[in-house]
Amino acid sequence: MKKLYALLPFLGLFLIACEEDTTPIDDTPDPIEYTAGTADFSNYVAVGNSLTAGFSDNALFRAGQEASFPNMLAANFALVGGGTFEIPYMADNLGGATIGGETDANMDGSPDIGNRLILAFAPSGPAPTPVSGQGSTEITNKLSGPFNNMGVPGSKSYELLAPGYGSLAGLAVGAANPYFVRFSSSESATVVGDAAAQNPTFFSLWTGANDVLLYATGGGTGMDQTGNPDPGSYARNDLTDPMVFAGTLDAILQAMTANGADGVIANLPNVTDIPYFTTVPHNPVPLDEATATLLNGAYDAYNQGLLLAQSFSLITADEVAERTITFSPGEGNAVVILDEDLTDLTGVDPGLINMRQATPEDLLVLTSSSFIGTLANPADPTSINGVAVPLADKWVLTPEEQTTVENALAAYNQTIQTLATAYDLAFVDANALLSNLKETGFVQNDGSIVTATFATGGGFSLDGVHPSPRGYAILANAFIKAINEKYGSNLPDVEPLDYTGLYIN
């Protein structure tokens, strides 16, 4: 018994030890320590166009600016010493603006400063609808800078270097941009000059989209200015000469890196990957039998004239087949379009205009959806646009025009890739990202998939050109990945689900 009593103190200690072992273990992971790597994010400046500004739903407005990809980047940079990120905010969420109290803000050939679009529900179904009300932004009310987000909607690459691009006096003659007028440092300032004057430690540059996009969204009505080194002679919808683009981009990078700043640059997406060109089908026309018969009779003289032209070897049999216009009862009739690349036969017969029916290779612009089926002459119920009256060039990007766009885009993107290497910058392949968004989409943490489908995909806003806030978040993650890989930082991803894919009324 004495031996048992002697063991009791040790038994008690053993039991206490067992009790201590059952205490729950704190397995909460240590917080991640974020680092900037070799980069210095203390003063970040973003340079670019509407994609940098946060333009979406056909307007620039406060909520969109807050959801710009540079603002998302700046929030992450703040985790590793990034400073404040100043934005030249619009006055409200309507997006509209006035100039001297007047609402005619499209004075410079840039996109309308109109109200933003929102998906509204009506008896006929949901449709993009401008938000009602007049925006309270007045262009002549100068903002006090400097501003870290130097994205200027509507700007082409070479305009970022143009003195007076923020001049109020220049608006009346189309030499200035109303968005930059609001926050330029002086009447003679340049966008890049104002950006570089802030002595950034890090910058992003994404420019050049409008150098090709405005030609494309105009249905190829502009000119290909390849070989013309004078951008002062370009029209708004012209394609920028690749050599002008290359010289411009090099000059911008020289200015932004003059004091040793690191940075990130992105290439340009293919226009055929955005909903503006992939939403309206080439064959949206339904017809009953009587109407189809009537139309075929109306086009019979044109079709016979083509055969006569072939008999005189003026056009080939293939072109006759391409141009012959026929309609059938039911759904799926192709619209009739003008095509300047067809053989001009009007000198032989004024009735043989350059028209044909669209094919799947033609890209109808998004805005054509509200034009097809309207009347060219309200007094004539048979003058149906796209059926009895061919669609003008501005409504369609033909295969030949698409090739022109692709050639320019390839040249621009080669320049961007080359200069990214030359200036030792992080590089974002936005072209591949937007292609993936169209082809497969991006799976989110909740299992949903963000795609490029108009209105319902979540990746693009209702203008069919600019990303939605969720789309901008996906883009921001591509920038973050490129930055982390280049500079050895470990910045976290943005959560796209924290941002809306569609504003609904």
C-alpha positions as CSV (number, residue, x, y, z in Angstrom):
1,M,0.0,0.0,0.0
2,K,2.8,2.4,0.7
3,K,4.1,1.8,-2.8
4,L,0.7,2.7,-4.2
5,Y,0.5,5.9,-2.1
6,A,4.0,6.7,-3.3
7,L,2.8,6.6,-6.9
8,L,-0.2,8.8,-6.5
9,P,1.7,12.1,-6.9
10,F,3.1,10.9,-10.1
11,L,-0.3,9.6,-11.3
12,G,-1.7,13.1,-10.6
13,L,1.0,14.7,-12.7
14,F,0.3,12.3,-15.5
15,L,-3.4,13.1,-15.5
16,I,-2.7,16.8,-15.5
17,A,-0.4,16.3,-18.5
18,C,-3.2,14.4,-20.3
19,E,-5.6,17.2,-19.6
20,E,-3.2,19.7,-21.0
21,D,-2.7,17.6,-24.2
22,T,-6.5,17.9,-24.9
23,T,-6.4,21.6,-25.0
24,P,-7.5,22.7,-28.6
25,I,-4.6,23.6,-30.8
26,D,-4.8,27.0,-32.6
27,D,-4.2,26.0,-36.3
28,T,-5.1,29.4,-37.7
29,P,-2.6,30.1,-40.4
30,D,-0.2,32.9,-39.9
31,P,-1.3,36.0,-41.9
32,I,0.4,36.3,-45.2
33,E,3.2,38.8,-45.3
34,Y,2.9,40.6,-48.6
35,T,6.0,42.0,-50.2
36,A,6.7,44.3,-53.1
37,G,9.6,42.4,-54.3
38,T,12.0,44.7,-56.2
39,A,9.2,47.1,-57.2
40,D,8.4,50.4,-55.4
41,F,4.6,51.0,-55.4
42,S,4.7,54.1,-53.3
43,N,3.6,56.4,-56.1
44,Y,1.6,54.6,-58.8
45,V,0.4,56.4,-61.9
46,A,-1.8,54.8,-64.5
47,V,-1.8,56.0,-68.2
48,G,-4.2,55.0,-70.9
49,N,-7.6,55.5,-72.4
50,S,-11.1,54.5,-71.3
51,L,-10.0,51.0,-70.3
52,T,-7.7,52.7,-67.7
53,A,-10.3,55.2,-66.6
54,G,-12.9,52.6,-65.8
55,F,-15.3,53.5,-68.6
56,S,-18.2,51.0,-68.9
57,D,-21.9,50.9,-70.0
58,N,-21.1,53.6,-72.6
59,A,-20.2,56.2,-69.9
60,L,-17.7,57.4,-67.3
61,F,-19.3,57.6,-63.9
62,R,-18.1,57.4,-60.3
63,A,-19.0,53.8,-59.6
64,G,-17.2,52.7,-62.8
65,Q,-14.1,54.8,-61.9
66,E,-14.0,53.1,-58.5
67,A,-14.1,49.8,-60.3
68,S,-11.3,50.6,-62.7
69,F,-8.5,48.1,-62.8
70,P,-5.9,50.7,-61.7
71,N,-7.9,51.4,-58.6
72,M,-8.0,47.7,-57.8
73,L,-4.2,47.5,-58.3
74,A,-3.7,50.5,-56.1
75,A,-5.7,48.9,-53.3
76,N,-3.3,45.9,-53.5
77,F,-0.2,48.1,-53.7
78,A,-1.3,49.7,-50.4
79,L,-0.6,46.4,-48.8
80,V,3.1,46.8,-49.6
81,G,3.7,50.5,-49.1
82,G,1.6,52.0,-51.9
83,G,0.3,55.5,-51.5
84,T,-2.9,57.2,-52.1
85,F,-4.5,56.9,-55.6
86,E,-6.3,60.0,-56.7
87,I,-9.0,59.8,-59.4
88,P,-10.6,62.7,-61.4
89,Y,-14.1,61.6,-60.4
90,M,-17.2,62.5,-62.4
91,A,-19.7,64.3,-60.3
92,D,-22.3,61.4,-60.1
93,N,-23.3,58.0,-61.3
94,L,-25.3,59.2,-64.3
95,G,-22.2,59.7,-66.5
96,G,-23.6,62.6,-68.5
97,A,-21.9,66.0,-68.7
98,T,-22.3,69.6,-69.9
99,I,-19.9,72.1,-71.4
100,G,-20.7,75.6,-70.4
101,G,-24.1,74.4,-69.3
102,E,-24.8,72.8,-72.7
103,T,-25.5,69.1,-73.1
104,D,-23.9,68.9,-76.6
105,A,-20.7,67.5,-75.3
106,N,-19.6,65.7,-78.4
107,M,-17.6,68.7,-79.6
108,D,-14.3,67.0,-80.3
109,G,-15.2,63.9,-82.2
110,S,-14.7,61.7,-79.1
111,P,-17.4,59.4,-77.8
112,D,-20.6,61.1,-76.5
113,I,-20.4,62.2,-72.9
114,G,-23.8,60.6,-72.4
115,N,-25.6,58.9,-69.6
116,R,-24.7,55.3,-68.8
117,L,-26.7,52.3,-69.9
118,I,-28.5,50.0,-67.5
119,L,-30.5,46.9,-68.2
120,A,-34.2,47.9,-67.8
121,F,-37.2,45.7,-68.0
122,A,-40.1,46.6,-70.3
123,P,-43.1,44.8,-71.7
124,S,-41.1,43.9,-74.8
125,G,-38.3,42.5,-72.6
126,P,-35.1,43.6,-71.0
127,A,-33.0,46.1,-73.0
128,P,-30.1,48.5,-72.4
129,T,-31.5,51.8,-71.5
130,P,-29.9,55.2,-70.7
131,V,-30.3,56.1,-67.0
132,S,-32.7,59.0,-66.8
133,G,-31.7,62.5,-65.6
134,Q,-29.0,65.0,-66.5
135,G,-25.5,64.4,-65.2
136,S,-24.1,67.1,-63.0
137,T,-20.6,67.0,-64.3
138,E,-19.6,70.3,-65.9
139,I,-16.5,70.0,-68.1
140,T,-15.4,73.6,-67.5
141,N,-15.1,73.1,-63.7
142,K,-11.4,72.4,-63.4
143,L,-10.4,69.7,-60.9
144,S,-7.3,70.3,-58.7
145,G,-4.7,67.6,-59.3
146,P,-2.4,65.8,-59.7
147,F,-4.3,62.6,-60.4
148,N,-2.9,59.1,-60.3
149,N,-5.4,57.7,-62.8
150,M,-4.5,59.4,-66.1
151,G,-6.9,57.4,-68.2
152,V,-8.6,59.6,-70.8
153,P,-11.6,58.1,-72.6
154,G,-11.5,58.4,-76.3
155,S,-7.8,59.1,-76.6
156,K,-5.6,57.6,-79.2
157,S,-2.0,56.7,-78.4
158,Y,-0.4,59.8,-80.1
159,E,-3.0,62.1,-78.4
160,L,-1.5,61.3,-75.1
161,L,1.6,63.3,-76.2
162,A,-0.4,66.2,-77.8
163,P,0.0,69.6,-76.2
164,G,-3.3,71.3,-75.6
165,Y,-5.2,68.0,-75.5
166,G,-6.7,69.3,-72.2
167,S,-7.4,72.8,-73.5
168,L,-10.9,74.2,-73.2
169,A,-10.4,76.4,-76.3
170,G,-9.3,73.3,-78.2
171,L,-12.7,71.6,-77.7
172,A,-14.5,73.8,-80.3
173,V,-12.0,72.8,-83.0
174,G,-11.7,69.1,-82.1
175,A,-8.2,69.4,-80.8
176,A,-8.9,68.6,-77.2
177,N,-10.6,65.9,-75.1
178,P,-13.4,67.0,-72.7
179,Y,-12.4,64.4,-70.1
180,F,-8.8,65.7,-70.0
181,V,-10.0,69.3,-70.0
182,R,-11.4,68.7,-66.5
183,F,-8.1,67.7,-64.9
184,S,-5.3,68.9,-67.1
185,S,-2.7,70.9,-65.3
186,S,-2.7,73.7,-67.9
187,E,-4.1,74.6,-71.3
188,S,-0.9,73.4,-73.0
189,A,-0.4,70.2,-70.9
190,T,-0.1,66.7,-72.3
191,V,-1.4,63.6,-70.6
192,V,2.0,62.0,-70.4
193,G,3.6,65.2,-69.3
194,D,1.1,65.5,-66.4
195,A,1.7,61.8,-65.6
196,A,5.5,61.9,-65.6
197,A,5.6,65.2,-63.6
198,Q,4.3,63.2,-60.6
199,N,7.6,61.3,-60.6
200,P,6.0,57.9,-60.4
201,T,7.8,55.0,-58.8
202,F,5.5,52.6,-60.7
203,F,3.2,53.0,-63.7
204,S,0.8,51.0,-65.9
205,L,0.4,51.8,-69.6
206,W,-2.4,50.5,-71.7
207,T,-3.0,52.5,-74.9
208,G,-3.6,51.9,-78.6
209,A,-7.0,50.3,-78.5
210,N,-8.7,53.4,-80.0
211,D,-6.0,53.5,-82.8
212,V,-7.7,50.4,-84.2
213,L,-11.1,50.2,-82.4
214,L,-12.6,53.4,-83.8
215,Y,-11.9,52.2,-87.4
216,A,-13.6,48.9,-86.5
217,T,-16.6,50.3,-84.7
218,G,-17.2,52.6,-87.6
219,G,-17.6,49.6,-89.8
220,G,-14.3,50.3,-91.6
221,T,-15.4,53.7,-92.9
222,G,-12.1,55.3,-92.0
223,M,-8.8,55.0,-93.9
224,D,-5.8,52.8,-93.2
225,Q,-3.1,55.4,-92.7
226,T,-0.3,52.9,-92.9
227,G,2.6,54.8,-94.5
228,N,1.3,58.2,-93.4
229,P,3.6,59.6,-90.7
230,D,1.4,62.7,-90.0
231,P,-1.3,61.9,-87.4
232,G,-2.4,65.5,-87.7
233,S,-4.0,64.6,-91.0
234,Y,-5.9,61.6,-89.7
235,A,-9.7,61.5,-89.4
236,R,-11.2,60.2,-86.2
237,N,-12.0,56.7,-87.5
238,D,-8.7,56.2,-89.3
239,L,-6.2,53.4,-88.5
240,T,-2.9,54.7,-87.0
241,D,0.2,54.1,-89.0
242,P,2.1,51.3,-87.1
243,M,5.3,53.4,-87.3
244,V,3.6,56.3,-85.7
245,F,2.3,54.0,-83.0
246,A,5.7,52.6,-82.4
247,G,7.3,56.0,-82.1
248,T,4.6,57.2,-79.8
249,L,4.8,54.3,-77.5
250,D,8.6,54.6,-77.2
251,A,8.3,58.3,-76.4
252,I,5.7,57.6,-73.7
253,L,7.9,55.0,-72.1
254,Q,10.9,57.2,-72.2
255,A,9.0,59.8,-70.3
256,M,7.5,57.4,-67.7
257,T,10.8,55.6,-67.0
258,A,13.0,58.7,-67.0
259,N,13.5,58.6,-63.3
260,G,13.8,54.9,-63.0
261,A,10.2,53.9,-62.5
262,D,9.2,50.2,-63.0
263,G,6.0,49.4,-64.7
264,V,3.6,47.1,-66.5
265,I,2.3,47.3,-70.1
266,A,-0.5,45.4,-71.8
267,N,-1.1,44.5,-75.4
268,L,-4.4,45.0,-77.3
269,P,-7.3,42.6,-77.7
270,N,-8.7,41.6,-81.0
271,V,-11.9,43.4,-81.8
272,T,-13.6,40.2,-83.0
273,D,-13.5,39.0,-79.3
274,I,-15.8,41.7,-78.0
275,P,-19.6,41.6,-77.9
276,Y,-19.9,44.7,-80.0
277,F,-19.0,42.5,-83.0
278,T,-20.3,39.1,-81.9
279,T,-23.9,39.7,-80.8
280,V,-25.9,40.7,-83.9
281,P,-26.3,37.7,-86.3
282,H,-25.8,38.1,-90.0
283,N,-29.2,36.6,-90.6
284,P,-31.8,38.1,-88.2
285,V,-34.6,38.6,-90.7
286,P,-37.9,36.5,-90.4
287,L,-40.2,36.6,-93.4
288,D,-43.6,35.2,-94.4
289,E,-44.0,33.6,-97.7
290,A,-45.7,36.5,-99.4
291,T,-43.0,39.0,-98.3
292,A,-40.2,36.6,-99.4
293,T,-41.9,36.3,-102.8
294,L,-42.3,40.1,-103.1
295,L,-38.6,40.7,-102.2
296,N,-37.3,38.0,-104.6
297,G,-39.3,39.7,-107.4
298,A,-37.9,43.1,-106.5
299,Y,-34.3,41.8,-106.6
300,D,-34.8,39.7,-109.8
301,A,-33.6,42.6,-112.1
302,Y,-30.4,43.0,-110.0
303,N,-29.7,39.2,-110.1
304,Q,-30.3,39.1,-113.9
305,G,-28.0,42.1,-114.3
306,L,-25.2,40.2,-112.5
307,L,-25.6,37.3,-115.0
308,L,-25.4,39.7,-117.9
309,A,-22.2,41.3,-116.4
310,Q,-20.7,37.8,-116.1
311,S,-21.5,37.1,-119.8
312,F,-19.4,40.1,-120.7
313,S,-16.6,38.9,-118.4
314,L,-17.0,41.9,-116.1
315,I,-17.3,39.6,-113.0
316,T,-16.7,36.0,-112.3
317,A,-19.2,33.3,-111.6
318,D,-18.0,33.3,-108.0
319,E,-18.8,37.0,-107.6
320,V,-22.3,36.4,-109.2
321,A,-22.9,33.8,-106.5
322,E,-21.6,36.1,-103.8
323,R,-23.8,39.0,-104.9
324,T,-27.1,37.1,-105.8
325,I,-29.8,38.1,-103.4
326,T,-32.5,35.6,-102.4
327,F,-35.0,35.3,-99.5
328,S,-36.9,32.3,-98.1
329,P,-40.0,32.1,-95.9
330,G,-39.2,31.6,-92.2
331,E,-36.3,32.6,-89.9
332,G,-32.7,33.2,-90.8
333,N,-32.7,35.4,-93.8
334,A,-29.4,37.4,-94.2
335,V,-29.5,41.1,-94.3
336,V,-28.5,43.0,-97.5
337,I,-25.3,45.1,-97.2
338,L,-23.2,47.4,-99.2
339,D,-19.6,46.2,-99.9
340,E,-17.1,48.5,-101.4
341,D,-14.7,45.6,-102.2
342,L,-17.1,44.2,-104.8
343,T,-16.5,45.0,-108.5
344,D,-18.0,48.4,-109.3
345,L,-20.6,47.8,-112.1
346,T,-22.5,51.1,-111.8
347,G,-20.7,52.5,-114.8
348,V,-22.3,49.8,-116.9
349,D,-25.7,49.8,-115.1
350,P,-26.4,52.3,-112.2
351,G,-28.8,49.7,-110.7
352,L,-25.9,47.2,-110.1
353,I,-24.7,48.8,-106.9
354,N,-22.1,47.0,-104.7
355,M,-24.5,45.0,-102.6
356,R,-24.8,41.4,-101.4
357,Q,-26.3,39.5,-98.5
358,A,-24.2,39.1,-95.4
359,T,-22.5,35.9,-94.5
360,P,-21.3,34.4,-91.2
361,E,-17.9,36.0,-91.9
362,D,-19.4,39.5,-91.7
363,L,-19.5,41.2,-88.3
364,L,-22.5,43.4,-87.7
365,V,-21.9,46.1,-85.1
366,L,-24.0,46.0,-82.0
367,T,-25.9,49.2,-82.7
368,S,-27.2,47.8,-86.0
369,S,-29.7,45.7,-83.9
370,S,-31.8,48.8,-83.4
371,F,-31.5,49.9,-87.0
372,I,-32.3,46.7,-89.0
373,G,-36.0,46.6,-89.7
374,T,-36.6,50.3,-89.4
375,L,-37.9,52.3,-92.4
376,A,-35.5,54.3,-94.6
377,N,-38.6,56.3,-95.7
378,P,-41.4,56.5,-93.0
379,A,-43.9,57.1,-95.8
380,D,-42.9,53.9,-97.6
381,P,-43.6,50.7,-95.6
382,T,-41.5,48.6,-98.0
383,S,-38.3,50.6,-97.4
384,I,-37.0,48.3,-94.7
385,N,-33.4,48.8,-93.7
386,G,-31.3,45.7,-94.2
387,V,-33.9,44.1,-96.4
388,A,-35.2,46.3,-99.2
389,V,-32.6,49.0,-98.4
390,P,-29.0,47.7,-98.0
391,L,-27.1,48.5,-94.8
392,A,-24.4,51.1,-95.2
393,D,-20.7,50.3,-94.7
394,K,-20.8,51.7,-91.1
395,W,-23.0,48.9,-89.9
396,V,-20.8,46.0,-91.0
397,L,-17.1,45.0,-90.7
398,T,-16.5,42.9,-93.8
399,P,-13.8,40.2,-94.0
400,E,-11.5,42.5,-96.0
401,E,-11.9,45.2,-93.3
402,Q,-11.3,42.6,-90.6
403,T,-8.0,41.7,-92.3
404,T,-7.0,45.4,-92.3
405,V,-7.8,45.6,-88.6
406,E,-5.9,42.4,-87.8
407,N,-2.8,43.6,-89.7
408,A,-2.7,46.8,-87.8
409,L,-3.3,45.0,-84.5
410,A,-0.6,42.5,-85.1
411,A,1.9,45.4,-85.8
412,Y,0.8,47.3,-82.7
413,N,1.1,44.2,-80.4
414,Q,4.5,43.3,-81.8
415,T,5.7,46.8,-80.9
416,I,4.2,46.5,-77.4
417,Q,5.9,43.2,-76.8
418,T,9.3,44.5,-78.1
419,L,9.2,47.6,-76.0
420,A,8.1,45.7,-72.9
421,T,11.3,43.7,-73.2
422,A,13.4,46.8,-74.1
423,Y,12.3,48.7,-71.1
424,D,12.3,45.7,-68.8
425,L,8.6,45.9,-67.9
426,A,6.0,43.4,-66.8
427,F,3.9,42.4,-69.7
428,V,0.2,41.5,-69.8
429,D,-1.2,39.5,-72.7
430,A,-4.6,41.1,-72.7
431,N,-5.2,39.8,-76.2
432,A,-5.0,36.2,-75.0
433,L,-7.1,36.9,-71.9
434,L,-10.0,38.4,-73.9
435,S,-9.8,35.5,-76.3
436,N,-10.1,33.1,-73.4
437,L,-13.0,35.1,-72.0
438,K,-14.8,34.6,-75.3
439,E,-13.9,31.0,-76.0
440,T,-14.1,29.4,-72.6
441,G,-14.8,32.0,-69.9
442,F,-13.3,32.1,-66.4
443,V,-14.7,29.9,-63.6
444,Q,-15.2,31.8,-60.4
445,N,-15.0,30.6,-56.7
446,D,-18.8,30.0,-56.6
447,G,-18.7,27.8,-59.7
448,S,-20.2,30.5,-62.0
449,I,-18.5,31.3,-65.3
450,V,-17.8,34.8,-66.5
451,T,-17.9,35.0,-70.3
452,A,-18.0,37.5,-73.1
453,T,-21.6,36.9,-74.0
454,F,-23.4,40.3,-74.3
455,A,-25.5,41.3,-71.2
456,T,-25.6,37.9,-69.6
457,G,-21.9,36.8,-69.6
458,G,-20.8,39.1,-66.8
459,G,-17.5,40.0,-68.5
460,F,-18.6,43.0,-70.6
461,S,-20.7,46.0,-69.9
462,L,-23.8,47.0,-71.9
463,D,-21.8,49.0,-74.5
464,G,-20.3,45.7,-75.8
465,V,-16.8,47.2,-75.8
466,H,-15.7,47.9,-72.2
467,P,-15.5,45.4,-69.5
468,S,-18.0,45.3,-66.6
469,P,-16.6,45.8,-63.1
470,R,-16.3,42.0,-62.8
471,G,-14.5,42.0,-66.1
472,Y,-12.1,44.7,-64.9
473,A,-11.4,42.6,-61.8
474,I,-10.4,39.7,-64.1
475,L,-8.1,42.0,-66.0
476,A,-6.7,43.4,-62.7
477,N,-5.7,39.8,-61.8
478,A,-3.8,39.4,-65.1
479,F,-1.9,42.6,-64.3
480,I,-1.2,41.4,-60.7
481,K,0.1,38.0,-62.0
482,A,2.4,39.8,-64.5
483,I,3.7,42.1,-61.8
484,N,4.3,39.3,-59.3
485,E,6.2,37.3,-61.9
486,K,8.4,40.2,-63.0
487,Y,9.2,41.9,-59.8
488,G,9.0,39.0,-57.3
489,S,6.1,40.5,-55.3
490,N,3.3,38.3,-53.9
491,L,0.3,40.6,-54.2
492,P,-3.0,38.8,-53.7
493,D,-5.7,38.4,-56.4
494,V,-8.7,40.6,-56.6
495,E,-12.0,38.8,-56.0
496,P,-14.1,39.3,-59.1
497,L,-17.3,38.2,-57.3
498,D,-16.9,41.3,-55.2
499,Y,-17.8,43.4,-58.3
500,T,-21.0,43.4,-60.3
501,G,-21.2,41.8,-63.8
502,L,-24.3,43.8,-64.7
503,Y,-26.2,46.8,-63.5
504,I,-29.9,46.1,-63.5
505,N,-32.7,48.7,-63.0
